[in-house]
Amino acid sequence: MLESTDKVALVTGASGGIGREIARRLAADGHLVLAHYGRDAASAAETQRLIEDDGGEAIPVGADLTRVASIEQLFDRIDDVLAQRGLTKLDVLVNNAGIAAPGSIDAVDEAAFDRLFDTNTKGTFFVTQQAVERMRDGGRIVNISSMVSRAAYPRSIAYGMSKAAINSFSVSLAAGLGDRGISVNAVAPGATETPFIGAVISDPDRLAGTVAGTALGRLGQPRDIAGVVGFLASDDGAWITGQVIEASGGMHL
């Protein structure tokens, strides 16, 4: 077992992909991880098992982040979980939960647009609103953005908009929470090998083009992104705030 700790991290969308690896990294660094999931309780339980096999501790917590009432219930559950352990504060929040909605300007309908912004933008905002009330001074907030927000991707135009909003949110929040010593940053992954970019991975031409456009010549791995988040959440990352950090292996250089 890892050394016991009173540090607590909430990771949204921790049931797979990048979120799972972030949860595993923060647990390895000594945090009790609250591993949020939306619908897939079985996958969240697998995240918990992997963390516990590594000697860490994780507790799955489910919620629909598109509804404020559900977010409030999530934090009621978190309050109960922490109270049972004699804890009251969060140390780290990672807003990772998100969905993709590929499509050009003429291909995204209202329902898809609303689902995208409800999850990626509204959910991040109101989870953070609740978390800030419970976060210790000197805590860390990391919002997962995307390279799509930093360059022209006309086939993912609405998704890029939702993530650009996260970049703006991160910078303004960093300024607003600076007097409490809370750092806020966004991490913008490039093409990372998860089901999230399954359409790219399954198309040999698109995959080859993506890799060719990356200076380091490969797709990212979830652990690559988790390492950046782990650094920002560590003591070594304490002097960084208000930044959008690209973790892409050098895309579009």
N, C-alpha and C positions, 0 to 999 in steps of 0.2 A: 504493500500500500504506500501511496505517496504520503508525505507528512500532512497531517490535518491542518486545515486553514479556515479562517473565517472570511475569506474573500469569496464574493458571489458574482457570477456573470450570468446574464440573460442573453441567450442567442436565439433570435427568431429564425424560423425556417431551418431548424437543426436536424431534420429527419433524413437528410441526404445531401449529396453534392458538396458544395463549398461550405454550407452551414454545418454539416456534420464534421468536416475537418477542422473548422474553427472551434467547434465545441470540444473536439478532442484535444486541440492544442491548448485551449484555455484550461481544460481539466488537467492536462499534463503540467501546466504552469502553476497548479495549485488552487484553482478556483472550484468551488461548488458550482456546477453548471446547471442552470435551468434551461432545458432543451425544449424550446417551443416547437410545436407542430400544428398544422392546420387541420388536416383530415386523416393523415396516415399514422395512426397510433403505433402500428406494428413497426414501421420504419424508425419512429422515435425510440421505441423500445430497443431496436438494434443499435442505435446511437448510444443509448444508455449502457447496453451490454459491452460494446467496444470500449467505452470509457472505463467501465468497472474492471474489465479484463486488463486494462493498462494500470490499474491501481487508483483511478480517480473516482469521483462521485458525480452523478448526474441524476436529475429528476425531470422526467418528461412533463410538460404542461401544455395542454391543448387550448386553442382559441381560434376563432374566425376573426382575423385582423381587419376585415373590411367593415366590421360593425363596432362602433364605439362601446355599446353595451357589453359586447363580448370581451373587448379589451379591458374594460373595468372589472369584469368577472375574473379575467386572467390575473389581474393584479391583486384581487381579493385572495385568490388561491396562492399567489406568491407570498403575500403577507402571512398566510397561515403556515406555509412551508418554512419560512424563515423563523417565525415565532417558535415553531416546534424545536428549532435548533438554537434558540436564544439569540437570533440575529434579527436585525431590523433594516439593514441598508444593502443596496446594490453597489458594487464596485465598478462593474463593466456592463455596458449594454452594447450589443451588436445587432443592428437592424439589417438582417440578411434576407428575410422573407421577401419573395418577389415572384412575379410571373412574367412571361414574355408574350408579346402579341405582335408577331411579324406582320408586315403589310405596308404597302406604300399609301400615299395620301388618299387614293381612290379605293382602297381595299379594306379600310378599318371602319367597322360600323360602330354605332353609338354604344351598343352593349359591350363590345370588346374594349372600347376606349374606357368606359366606366369601370369595368372589372380591373383593367390595368392600373388606373389611377387610384381606385379604392384600395388595392393591395399595396402597390409600390410606394405611393405617396401619402395617401390618407392614413393608411395603417402605420407607416413609419412615424408620421407626425403625432398621432394620438398614443402610440406605444411610448414614444419619447416623453410626451407630456406627463404620462403616469410615472415613468421611470425617474424623471428628474426630481419629483417629489420625494423619492425614496433613495436617491443616490447620495452617497457620502461626498463631502467636499474633497476635491482631488480625484474624483472618479474619471472614467473614460467612456466616451461614446464613439463608436465606429459605425458608420453607415456604408453599406455596400452599394456602390453606384455601378457604373459600367463605362467602358471605353466608348460605347455607342453614344454616350452623352457628350463626348469630347471631339467627335469627328462626324463627317457626313455619312449617314447610313440611311438612305432614302427608303430602303425596304424594311426598316424598323423605326419609322419616324415617330410613332406615338410612344413606343417603348423608350426611345432616346429622350423624348420630352419628359417622361415620368422620372427618368434618372437624372436629367439636368436639374429638375426641381430638387432632388436630393442634394446635389452639389450646392445649390444656393442655400438650402435649409442648413446644411452643415456649417457653412461659413458664418451665416447670421447667428446660429445657435452658439458657435464658438465664442463670438463676441459677447453674446448675452450671458454666457455662463462663466466667462473668464474670472469674474470676481469671486467665484467659488472654487477656482482652481480646477475646474472640470474641462478636460480637453475634448474637442469634437473634431473628428476628421472623417473624410470619405475615402474609401478605397475603390478604385475603378478597375476591375479586372478586364483583361482582354479575353480572347477566345480561350476558354478553359474547358478541359475535357470532362464534361458531365452531360447527362441527358438534356440539360437546358439548351445545348447547341447540337442536339441530335441531327437536325436537318443538315448542318454543315458536315458533321462527322460522316454521315451516310452518303454524301455526294463527293466522289473522289476529286472532281475538278474544284469544287468550292474548298474542300479541305486543303488541297495542294496550294491553292491561291492564298488561303489564310496563313498557312505555314510559311510560304514564300514571302509574305508581307510582314513577317515577324523577325526581328534582328537575330534572336537566339534560335530561330529555326525549328520551333516545335510549338505544339499547343501547351498552354498552361495546365498545371495539375492543381486540384483543390488544395493540396498542401502548400503550394506556392503562395496562394492568397492567404491561407491560414497563418503562414509565417509572418506576413506583413501585419496582419491584425494582432498577432501575438506580440510583435514588437511594439505596436502602438499602445497596447494594454500594459506593457511592462514598464518598469522604472526607467529603462533606457529611452522610452518614447515620450517621456513626460514633458519635454519642451516643444513638442510639435502639436499645433492646434490650428484649426481653420484651413486645413489643406485638403486638396483632392489629389490623392496619390495614385498614379497609374501603375498598375501591376500587370503588365502585358507582355513582358519579354521583348519590348521594343517594337510595338506595332506602329506603322505609319511614320517611321523615322526617315 
